C-alpha cells in the first residue's frame, strides 16, 4: 500500500473529543463509527422572539377606536349595498355619464361596479383591521402529532376554538359583531337583484310583431310602399312594416319577427280557403322566418309556388296555406291578412294571429 492511500489520522477526532466535545464550546458529538462523526442535535430550536404588545392590548381607548373604525367599515359596506340596489332601480340602462379620464360610459354599470366594489372592499378591510388590532397575535408553537384524532386531540381542538373565540373578542365587541352580520347579510342581496336582470321579461312580446291594422307594406329594398301592381305573378318581394328604419336600435330584433315575403298567385290556384280570403287579388303575405330554427326563407319556385329554407331545406307550399311539405319545420308559415287602403297601397289588416318563427314552449 502506498503512502498516498493511508489516511491521515490527524484529520479524525479522538474518541475522547467525540464523546465530550472539543474545547471552545463546540457542539457535542457521538462516537466515531465507520469514519463518520454525527451531531447529536444539528437543528436546534431557535425559539420565539419576545412578544411585543400592541397599543390596543394595553390601552382600552385605542381598542375602542379600532372597534369603531371596524364598525364604520362594516356600516359603509351596508350603505354601499343599499346604494347598489338603489342604483339598479333608479338609473336608466341607457344613461351615459362622463368619467375622467375614462370618458363616456354607462352610468348604471359605473354605479353598480362602484357600490358593489366598495361593499366587498369594506368587509375585507374591516376583517383585516379586526385581525390586526383586536384579535390575539400571540405566536403559538405546536408540536407535530399523529394524523388520527385522539380524544385528547379533539378536546384540545375544542379548547383552542373556545380560546380563539375569547381572544377574538367576538362576544365582547357587540358593535363589531352586529355590524359585520349586517354587512354579510346585505351583500348577497346584490346577487339576488342581479338575477332579476338576466334579461327583460318577454311577457307576450314573442307573440306580437310590428304589424298592426293600417300599417302599409314597405319594400325592404326600395323603402317605398307597395301597390298590388308592384307584385307580379312569379315574383318574390320582401316587405317590412311602415315606420321601421334600419337605424332603429331594435331594428334587428323587430325585423326578425316582422319580415314578410309577398308573392302573387292566380286566385284559382290558391287551394286554402282562408289564404284566399286573407289575400288581395291573389297577393298573399307570409312570414319570412322559417318555423324550424328561424332562418330567413329566400328561395321561391314559381311553377309549384314552393318556398325553400336554405338552412335545412324545409319546404312550404304557399298555394296551400304555406303548409310544410318537406323538412324538419314543425308547422306552417303564419299568414298576414292584407288589403288595400284608400290610396291604393297594400296594408296589413292586423298582426299575425300566431307567433312567427320557431315553436317555443309557451306557444298556444
PLY file of the C-alpha trace (Angstrom):
ply
format ascii 1.0
element vertex 364
property float x
property float y
property float z
element edge 363
property int vertex1
property int vertex2
end_header
0.00 0.00 0.00
1.39 3.38 -0.97
1.71 6.24 1.39
-0.96 8.18 -0.52
-3.61 5.59 0.31
-3.04 5.81 4.04
-5.49 8.31 5.64
-4.06 10.95 7.87
-5.00 10.23 11.46
-4.75 13.88 12.42
-7.94 14.65 10.50
-10.02 12.30 12.65
-11.15 13.41 16.10
-10.19 11.30 19.00
-12.74 9.15 20.78
-12.46 11.43 23.78
-13.26 14.54 21.65
-16.19 12.77 20.04
-17.73 11.86 23.38
-17.17 15.04 25.37
-16.81 17.73 22.70
-13.81 19.84 21.88
-12.72 22.93 23.70
-14.24 26.27 22.86
-17.91 25.28 23.27
-18.25 23.12 20.11
-21.45 21.05 19.96
-21.37 17.58 21.44
-20.74 14.69 19.05
-21.32 10.95 19.01
-18.64 8.32 18.89
-16.74 7.77 15.67
-18.31 4.93 13.69
-17.02 3.97 10.29
-15.06 7.17 9.94
-18.14 9.49 10.34
-18.99 11.97 13.04
-22.65 12.93 13.64
-24.02 15.80 15.72
-26.49 14.90 18.43
-28.79 17.93 17.63
-27.89 19.56 14.28
-31.15 21.64 14.18
-31.51 23.41 17.47
-34.81 25.09 18.29
-34.23 28.84 17.80
-37.26 29.65 19.96
-39.63 32.59 19.52
-38.80 36.27 19.91
-40.32 38.04 22.91
-43.93 39.01 22.29
-44.50 42.74 21.75
-47.86 44.06 22.87
-49.86 46.30 20.59
-51.30 49.58 21.73
-54.77 48.04 21.65
-53.63 45.31 24.05
-52.66 47.77 26.77
-54.94 50.74 26.08
-58.69 50.16 26.06
-59.27 53.55 24.47
-57.15 52.52 21.49
-59.09 49.26 21.33
-62.37 51.24 21.30
-61.05 53.38 18.45
-60.23 50.27 16.44
-63.65 48.85 17.23
-65.35 51.99 15.95
-63.20 52.01 12.81
-64.11 48.39 12.06
-67.79 49.05 12.71
-67.58 52.08 10.40
-66.20 49.91 7.58
-68.97 47.32 8.02
-71.61 50.07 8.14
-70.16 51.63 5.00
-70.43 48.23 3.33
-74.12 48.07 4.22
-74.71 51.56 2.81
-72.86 50.63 -0.40
-75.05 47.55 -0.81
-78.16 49.67 -0.40
-76.67 52.07 -2.95
-76.14 49.17 -5.34
-79.81 48.21 -5.16
-80.95 51.84 -5.43
-78.72 52.40 -8.48
-80.10 49.32 -10.16
-83.66 50.56 -9.69
-83.20 54.30 -10.29
-80.58 54.67 -13.05
-81.81 54.02 -16.62
-79.90 51.39 -18.56
-79.20 53.82 -21.43
-77.92 56.64 -19.18
-74.42 57.77 -20.15
-72.04 59.76 -17.93
-68.60 61.27 -18.45
-65.93 59.99 -16.06
-62.46 61.48 -16.40
-60.15 60.01 -17.72
-62.24 57.06 -18.90
-64.69 59.08 -20.98
-68.38 58.40 -21.59
-69.54 55.16 -20.02
-72.78 53.61 -18.88
-73.94 55.33 -15.70
-75.67 52.18 -14.49
-72.60 49.98 -14.94
-70.38 52.57 -13.24
-72.70 52.90 -10.25
-73.15 49.14 -9.87
-69.42 48.46 -10.07
-68.52 51.27 -7.68
-71.07 50.39 -5.00
-70.55 46.61 -5.13
-66.76 47.02 -5.11
-66.97 49.35 -2.13
-69.27 46.95 -0.26
-66.90 44.00 -0.72
-63.77 46.06 -0.02
-65.13 47.42 3.26
-65.98 43.91 4.50
-62.46 42.72 3.68
-60.78 45.82 5.12
-62.86 45.57 8.29
-61.97 41.91 8.76
-58.24 42.59 8.22
-58.25 45.56 10.60
-60.06 43.46 13.19
-57.47 40.67 12.94
-54.50 43.05 13.11
-55.65 45.22 16.00
-58.04 43.32 18.27
-57.64 39.58 17.72
-54.82 37.88 19.59
-51.46 37.95 17.79
-49.53 35.73 20.19
-47.49 33.17 18.26
-48.00 29.62 19.48
-45.69 26.74 18.59
-47.33 23.33 18.36
-45.52 20.00 18.10
-46.23 17.61 15.29
-48.70 14.90 16.16
-50.24 11.85 14.58
-52.84 12.35 11.83
-55.54 10.38 13.59
-57.61 12.38 16.03
-57.32 11.03 19.54
-59.79 12.04 22.25
-57.14 14.25 23.75
-56.66 15.98 20.38
-60.37 16.60 19.99
-60.50 18.06 23.46
-57.53 20.27 22.62
-59.15 21.47 19.38
-62.31 22.45 21.19
-60.31 24.16 23.88
-58.30 26.05 21.23
-61.53 27.03 19.48
-63.00 28.42 22.64
-59.76 30.21 23.41
-59.70 31.68 19.90
-63.30 32.85 20.24
-62.42 34.55 23.51
-59.24 36.10 22.09
-61.12 37.44 19.06
-63.42 39.28 21.48
-66.32 38.26 19.25
-68.70 38.09 22.17
-67.38 41.17 23.85
-67.28 43.52 20.87
-71.00 43.51 20.10
-70.82 46.56 17.87
-68.36 44.84 15.54
-70.30 41.60 15.61
-73.65 43.17 14.79
-72.36 45.44 12.01
-70.44 42.53 10.46
-73.58 40.39 10.46
-75.45 43.27 8.83
-72.83 43.71 6.11
-72.66 39.96 5.37
-76.45 39.72 5.30
-76.90 42.57 2.83
-74.15 41.75 0.33
-75.93 38.62 -1.05
-78.89 40.87 -1.93
-76.72 42.25 -4.73
-76.71 38.83 -6.37
-80.46 38.48 -5.92
-81.00 41.81 -7.64
-78.69 40.80 -10.49
-80.75 37.67 -11.07
-83.64 39.97 -11.90
-81.54 41.47 -14.70
-80.84 38.26 -16.58
-82.95 39.89 -19.25
-86.21 41.74 -19.66
-89.26 39.60 -19.10
-90.59 38.54 -22.51
-94.20 38.86 -21.40
-96.13 38.32 -24.66
-93.58 40.00 -26.97
-92.87 36.71 -28.75
-96.49 36.58 -29.84
-96.60 40.04 -31.43
-94.74 41.92 -34.16
-94.68 45.48 -35.50
-97.56 44.66 -37.83
-100.87 46.29 -36.96
-104.08 47.29 -38.70
-103.48 50.08 -41.19
-99.67 49.70 -41.46
-98.57 49.76 -45.08
-96.30 47.12 -46.59
-92.94 48.75 -47.43
-90.50 47.21 -49.90
-87.34 46.29 -47.98
-85.11 47.18 -50.95
-86.65 50.46 -52.13
-88.28 51.51 -48.83
-91.37 52.51 -50.82
-94.95 51.45 -50.08
-96.20 48.60 -52.25
-99.19 48.60 -54.57
-100.80 45.37 -55.81
-99.48 46.17 -59.27
-95.90 46.11 -57.92
-96.20 42.39 -57.23
-96.12 40.30 -60.40
-97.04 36.64 -60.77
-93.96 34.53 -60.21
-92.04 37.24 -58.34
-90.94 37.21 -54.70
-90.94 40.50 -52.79
-89.76 41.16 -49.23
-91.53 43.75 -47.10
-91.44 45.31 -43.64
-93.92 47.39 -41.64
-94.32 51.08 -42.27
-92.32 53.23 -39.85
-89.39 50.89 -39.29
-85.86 52.08 -40.01
-82.56 50.26 -40.18
-81.17 52.93 -37.84
-83.54 51.98 -35.02
-81.70 50.45 -32.06
-84.07 47.47 -32.01
-84.39 47.08 -35.78
-82.73 43.66 -35.92
-84.91 42.37 -33.09
-88.10 43.59 -34.69
-87.34 42.63 -38.28
-86.55 39.10 -37.10
-90.25 38.80 -36.31
-91.86 41.14 -38.84
-90.00 40.23 -42.06
-92.57 39.45 -44.75
-92.46 37.75 -48.14
-95.09 38.57 -50.74
-95.99 36.54 -53.82
-98.80 36.73 -56.33
-100.70 33.59 -57.22
-103.62 33.28 -59.55
-106.70 33.13 -57.27
-107.87 29.91 -58.92
-104.56 28.26 -57.96
-104.95 29.02 -54.25
-106.09 25.82 -52.56
-106.61 27.05 -48.99
-109.87 28.93 -48.40
-108.57 31.13 -45.57
-105.46 32.00 -47.56
-107.69 33.24 -50.38
-109.81 35.32 -48.00
-106.72 36.90 -46.41
-105.15 37.78 -49.75
-105.87 40.64 -52.18
-106.32 39.77 -55.84
-104.01 36.80 -55.41
-101.34 38.76 -53.49
-100.51 36.74 -50.36
-98.21 37.71 -47.49
-96.42 35.17 -45.30
-93.78 35.38 -42.61
-90.26 35.11 -43.99
-88.99 33.41 -40.84
-88.73 29.62 -41.05
-90.60 27.79 -38.33
-87.71 25.37 -37.77
-84.85 27.44 -36.31
-85.71 30.92 -37.59
-83.66 31.17 -40.76
-84.84 33.69 -43.41
-86.56 32.00 -46.36
-85.37 33.28 -49.72
-85.80 30.58 -52.38
-89.04 30.55 -54.40
-90.12 28.13 -57.13
-92.55 29.84 -59.48
-94.21 26.78 -61.05
-95.03 24.97 -57.80
-95.29 28.03 -55.51
-92.96 26.30 -53.08
-90.51 28.25 -50.90
-87.37 26.61 -49.54
-85.42 27.45 -46.40
-81.69 27.33 -47.34
-80.58 26.23 -43.87
-82.21 22.81 -43.51
-84.32 22.55 -46.67
-87.72 22.91 -45.04
-90.20 23.40 -47.89
-93.56 25.19 -47.70
-96.41 25.34 -50.21
-97.58 28.96 -50.47
-100.60 27.95 -52.55
-101.90 25.73 -49.76
-101.65 27.76 -46.56
-97.81 27.54 -46.52
-98.03 24.07 -45.04
-94.85 22.03 -44.61
-94.32 19.51 -47.41
-90.70 18.61 -46.63
-88.05 19.12 -43.98
-87.79 19.47 -40.22
-90.09 22.50 -39.79
-92.89 21.75 -37.35
-95.73 23.92 -38.63
-96.84 26.17 -41.49
-95.69 29.73 -42.01
-98.02 32.33 -40.41
-100.02 34.37 -42.91
-100.63 38.12 -42.60
-104.08 39.33 -43.58
-103.74 42.21 -46.07
-105.90 44.64 -48.01
-105.65 47.98 -49.84
-106.05 51.44 -48.29
-107.72 54.46 -49.84
-104.53 55.43 -51.64
-104.24 52.03 -53.26
-101.31 50.76 -51.19
-101.16 47.33 -49.62
-101.74 47.44 -45.88
-101.98 44.98 -43.00
-105.38 44.30 -41.50
-103.86 43.24 -38.20
-100.94 41.36 -36.72
-100.13 37.69 -37.26
-102.64 35.56 -35.41
-99.91 33.21 -34.18
-96.26 33.63 -33.15
-93.81 33.69 -36.02
-90.63 31.68 -36.27
-89.67 28.52 -34.34
-92.03 26.98 -31.85
-91.42 27.75 -28.18
-92.66 26.10 -25.02
-95.32 28.75 -24.35
-96.79 28.52 -27.82
-100.54 28.21 -27.69
0 1
1 2
2 3
3 4
4 5
5 6
6 7
7 8
8 9
9 10
10 11
11 12
12 13
13 14
14 15
15 16
16 17
17 18
18 19
19 20
20 21
21 22
22 23
23 24
24 25
25 26
26 27
27 28
28 29
29 30
30 31
31 32
32 33
33 34
34 35
35 36
36 37
37 38
38 39
39 40
40 41
41 42
42 43
43 44
44 45
45 46
46 47
47 48
48 49
49 50
50 51
51 52
52 53
53 54
54 55
55 56
56 57
57 58
58 59
59 60
60 61
61 62
62 63
63 64
64 65
65 66
66 67
67 68
68 69
69 70
70 71
71 72
72 73
73 74
74 75
75 76
76 77
77 78
78 79
79 80
80 81
81 82
82 83
83 84
84 85
85 86
86 87
87 88
88 89
89 90
90 91
91 92
92 93
93 94
94 95
95 96
96 97
97 98
98 99
99 100
100 101
101 102
102 103
103 104
104 105
105 106
106 107
107 108
108 109
109 110
110 111
111 112
112 113
113 114
114 115
115 116
116 117
117 118
118 119
119 120
120 121
121 122
122 123
123 124
124 125
125 126
126 127
127 128
128 129
129 130
130 131
131 132
132 133
133 134
134 135
135 136
136 137
137 138
138 139
139 140
140 141
141 142
142 143
143 144
144 145
145 146
146 147
147 148
148 149
149 150
150 151
151 152
152 153
153 154
154 155
155 156
156 157
157 158
158 159
159 160
160 161
161 162
162 163
163 164
164 165
165 166
166 167
167 168
168 169
169 170
170 171
171 172
172 173
173 174
174 175
175 176
176 177
177 178
178 179
179 180
180 181
181 182
182 183
183 184
184 185
185 186
186 187
187 188
188 189
189 190
190 191
191 192
192 193
193 194
194 195
195 196
196 197
197 198
198 199
199 200
200 201
201 202
202 203
203 204
204 205
205 206
206 207
207 208
208 209
209 210
210 211
211 212
212 213
213 214
214 215
215 216
216 217
217 218
218 219
219 220
220 221
221 222
222 223
223 224
224 225
225 226
226 227
227 228
228 229
229 230
230 231
231 232
232 233
233 234
234 235
235 236
236 237
237 238
238 239
239 240
240 241
241 242
242 243
243 244
244 245
245 246
246 247
247 248
248 249
249 250
250 251
251 252
252 253
253 254
254 255
255 256
256 257
257 258
258 259
259 260
260 261
261 262
262 263
263 264
264 265
265 266
266 267
267 268
268 269
269 270
270 271
271 272
272 273
273 274
274 275
275 276
276 277
277 278
278 279
279 280
280 281
281 282
282 283
283 284
284 285
285 286
286 287
287 288
288 289
289 290
290 291
291 292
292 293
293 294
294 295
295 296
296 297
297 298
298 299
299 300
300 301
301 302
302 303
303 304
304 305
305 306
306 307
307 308
308 309
309 310
310 311
311 312
312 313
313 314
314 315
315 316
316 317
317 318
318 319
319 320
320 321
321 322
322 323
323 324
324 325
325 326
326 327
327 328
328 329
329 330
330 331
331 332
332 333
333 334
334 335
335 336
336 337
337 338
338 339
339 340
340 341
341 342
342 343
343 344
344 345
345 346
346 347
347 348
348 349
349 350
350 351
351 352
352 353
353 354
354 355
355 356
356 357
357 358
358 359
359 360
360 361
361 362
362 363
